[in-house]
Amino acid sequence: MGDKPLVSIIIRTKNEERWISQCLKSVFAQNYKKFEVVIVDNESSDKTVDRARQFPVAGIVACSEYRPGKAINLGVRASRGDVIVCLSGHCIPVNEGWLGHLIGAFTDESIAGVYGRQEPMSFTPDSDKRDLALVFGMDKKIQEKDSFFHNANSAVLRKVWEKTPFSETVTNIEDRVWAKEVLGQGYKIVYEPEASVYHYHGIHQDGSTERCANVVRIMETLHGGAYQSVDLLHANVISLIPIKGPVEFVNNKPLLEYTVKRSMESKYIKRTIVATDDQELASLARGMGAETPFLRDSSFSEEHVDLNKVLKYSLDRLESCGIYPDIIVPLEATFPFRPKGFLDDMIAHLAREGFDSVIAVRRENKSIWKQENGRIVQVDEGIMPRKFKDPNFIGLKGLGCVTHPGFLRQGGLLGQKLGMYEVTNPCCSLEVRSPEDKAMASPLLEDWFKQ
């Protein structure tokens, strides 16, 4: 293509806050540097746009009455590049060579478009892993009749687009409609597997679950099973510790210190935020290495205010300061007994399995009762040997919870796709609130943190 062309990367988004930061981090890490990024957002109601603004994007275009081709065309009209790259906001380039490989496939004037490989993530359903592997193979292809094309990860020449823009009326497969048109004009389409992105869902949704699982197991054996999960080392993981004054001490140390210590030890948690209403606690937290970007309004320390409201308020304050977590880890200082590496294990569990949220739990095989309409009702299966009973689990969200900020923003904590992380050491569930709790915890904590 001669001199390096300017590339315009058009990224379509709608409520992609879970993915957009990782997408853009990978885009701006590319070896090929002569590009601009234009976001076309379809009325996102989350923090997608705010997160995108944390990066040096050239522009953000609003798109209403969404059609996929219309969104791309809006982005192209707001861009300047000779080559147009289309990328979905939930697709993450695999490596720094993605963009160079994609546009490098334009080797002569007969090529109108290039599309790249799409790989699953670790938690992608088996049916989608199978479909992505079958459709996006390892061999490069030059298509003269086959009109398959996919705008989740593609590139087109502006001069071709000017003559043949994407259809703004079709509700889907605008990419294949366009490819059929340009092939009819004598152009070619190239599939370039070296230009690969991670894409958490597939392009087909049917088939036998059992048969699909068997196919995926075979493919994982052939390819080493190296499916990608969220890149935690580059994700903005923040722990949030809400605590109200006055300062509580155990063993002549602030109780808060035990929680901050475990958070600061994490290899995934980038920032430890203490949200307190007490200036002394804030000062102590900073001395421990935590951050206190705001003092919590005292109205959120009243007994009737539940934790979810405190977390929502704290997240709102963080985001107003320009701090946008990809993953948030709420912790309560009243749970000081966290094993070493516990938080990283929980965070990795969420990323690996694609959960909305993960919560620490303790298995309970004993009988459980609850009061219901004035009656005592047994919750478990009754008297039988424990090994035959379905286990019940006691939630320990103050000990450990990993979630996405969107749920806090909605006034909740946990999403629907919930994972559990079981703790077996009985000390973990010990909560320190009363003088009796402190007396019990004091000798245990000294040995606990020597481990």
RAHUHU-V587762 format. One record per residue. BURIAL is 1 if it has 9 or more other C-alpha atoms within 8 Angstrom, else 0. Layout:
BURIAL  BURIAL
This chain:
0  0  0  0  1  1  1  1  1  1  1  1  1  1  1  1  1  1  1  1  1  1  1  1  0  1  1  0  0  1  0  0  0  0  1  1  1  1  1  1  1  1  0  1  0  1  1  1  1  0  1  1  0  0  0  0  1  0  0  1  1  0  1  0  0  0  1  1  1  1  1  1  1  1  1  1  0  1  1  1  1  1  1  1  1  1  1  1  1  1  1  1  1  1  0  1  1  1  1  1  1  1  1  0  1  1  0  0  0  0  1  1  1  1  1  1  1  1  1  1  1  1  1  1  0  1  1  1  1  1  1  1  1  0  0  1  0  0  0  0  0  0  1  1  0  0  1  0  1  1  1  0  1  1  1  1  1  1  0  1  1  0  0  1  1  1  1  0  0  1  0  0  0  1  1  1  1  1  1  1  1  1  1  0  0  0  1  1  1  1  1  1  1  1  1  1  1  1  1  1  1  1  0  0  0  0  0  0  0  0  0  1  1  0  1  1  0  0  1  1  0  0  0  0  0  0  0  0  1  0  0  1  0  0  1  1  1  1  1  1  1  1  1  0  1  0  0  0  0  1  0  0  0  1  1  1  1  1  1  1  1  1  1  1  0  1  0  1  1  0  1  1  1  1  1  1  1  1  0  0  1  1  0  0  1  1  0  1  0  1  1  1  0  0  1  1  0  0  0  1  1  0  0  0  1  0  0  1  1  1  1  1  0  1  1  1  1  1  1  0  0  0  0  0  1  1  1  1  1  1  1  1  1  1  1  1  1  1  0  0  0  0  1  1  0  1  1  1  1  1  1  1  1  1  1  1  1  1  1  1  1  1  1  0  0  0  1  0  1  0  0  0  0  0  0  0  0  1  0  0  0  0  0  0  0  0  0  0  1  0  0  0  0  0  0  1  1  1  1  1  1  1  1  1  1  0  1  1  1  0  1  1  0  1  1  0  0  1  1  0  1  0  1  0  0  0  0  1  1  1  0  1  0  0  0  0  1  1  0  0  1  1  0  0  1  0  0  0  0  0  0
